[in-house]
Amino acid sequence: MPQFRIADAAKLLGVSDDTVRRWVDAGQLPVQPDASNRKVIDGAALAEFARDHASAAPDPSGVQRSARNRFVGLVTAVTMDTVMAQVEMQCGPHRVVSLMSSEAVRELGLEPGVLAVAVVKSTNVVVETPGGHP
C-alpha cells in the first residue's frame, strides 16, 4: 500500500505541512513510521480523509469549470466486476469518476490510496452563462 510523507500529503490536500501535522496530532489522520523512522500516512487513510474533507472553492460567477484537463489525486474507491470497473478519485476539491476495463484497473494497480492522474479529453464543450439564460 502506498504511503505518503506529511509534506506530500499536504500538497495533495492543498494545505500546509503544519495543517497536516495538526490533523495528525488531533488524531484525524493516522501516521506510522516508515523504514527510516519518518512519519508517513497510509494511502487508503489519506484517500478517505481527502474524500471526507473535500470542499469546492467558491466561484463568484456561479459557473463551474475546470482550468486544466489533468487532475492529480488519490483513488478513493474502485468498484469492479469481471469486465468493467468504476474508479473514483479525489483531486483537490474535485471528485473524478472514470469507467474503464477491469483489466486496465488491475494493470495500473488502482486501489484506494494510490496516487493517480485523471486525464480528461472531450470532443464536446458545454458553454454556460452565470444566469443560466441568455
N, C-alpha and C positions, 0 to 999 in steps of 0.2 A: 504494500500500500504506500502511495506517495506520502512524503512528509514535507512540511514547509517551515522554514525558519520564520521567526517573527517578522523580520523585515520584508520577506517575500509575501507573507500573509497580509501585511499592511498594504502593500502595493495592490494585491488582488482585491482587497476590500475597499480601497480608496481612502484609507485613513492613515494616520501617523503610526510609527512604531510604538510610541507611548500609549496611544489609544488601545492598541492590541495588548500591550503589557497590562493595562488597567483591566481589560476584559479577562485576561488570564488570572490576574490577582483576585478578581471578583468571582472566579470560578465559572465564568461564562464560556471560556474556551479552554479545553483540556490540553496540557502540554506534557511532554515526556522527554527525557534526554536521548540524544542520538549517540552514535558511536564516539563522537568527540565530546560528549557531555554538554552539548549545546541544547537549549530548549527548542523543540520542534512541535508542530501541531499536525495531527493526523489529517490526511487529505479529506477523508469522509466527514470528519467532525467539522473541518473548515467549510466544506461544501454545504453542510446542513446549516451552519451558522450564517453563511452568506445568503442562503435562500431565505432563512427566517428573518434576517435583518435588512433585506434589500429595500431601498426606498428610492423612488424616482426623484430626480432633481426637478424643481418647479420650472415650468415653461410659461413665461408671461404671455405668449401668443395663444396658448391653448392648443397648438398643433403639435402632435407627437411626431418626432422624426429622428433619424439616426444620421450622424455625420459621416460615418465610415461603414465599410462593409465587412470589417474584420472585428470580431468580438472575442477577446481573450477572457476565459473564465474557467470555472470549475464545473465538472459534471456533477449534477445533484441527484439524478435518477436515470435508470435505464430499465425500460420495460421491453421484454424480448420474447418472441415466440420462435418457431423453427425457421421462419423465413424473414420476417421484418422486425424492426426494433424502433422504439421511440427513445430518443436521448434528450434529456433536459439539462440545460446549463444555466448557471447564474453568472452573468457577465456584468459586474458592477450592478447598476440598478435594472439591468435588462435580463429578462428570462427568455432564453432562446430554446426552441424545441425543434428537433430535426428527426425526420423519418428516414431510415436507411436500412440496408440489409443487416440481418443478424450476423452474417459472415464479416461484414465491414466492422461491426462493433467488436467482434472477437479479435480480428486482425489488429485493430487500433488499441485494443486493451482498454476500452472505455468502461468505466465503472465509477460509482460515486467517489469523489475526491480526486479524480485525475484531472490534471491541467490540460486544457484543450483550446483550440481556436475554432470558432464558428465563422465560416466564410459565407457571406450571403451574396448570391448572384441572381439577379432577376431581370427578365425582359419586360416586365410591366412596372410602370411607375404610377403611383396614385398621387394626385395633387390635391391638397386641401387648403381651405382658407380658414382663418381664425373663427369667423362667424358660422362656418359650415354652409353658407349660401352666398351666391354672387351679390 
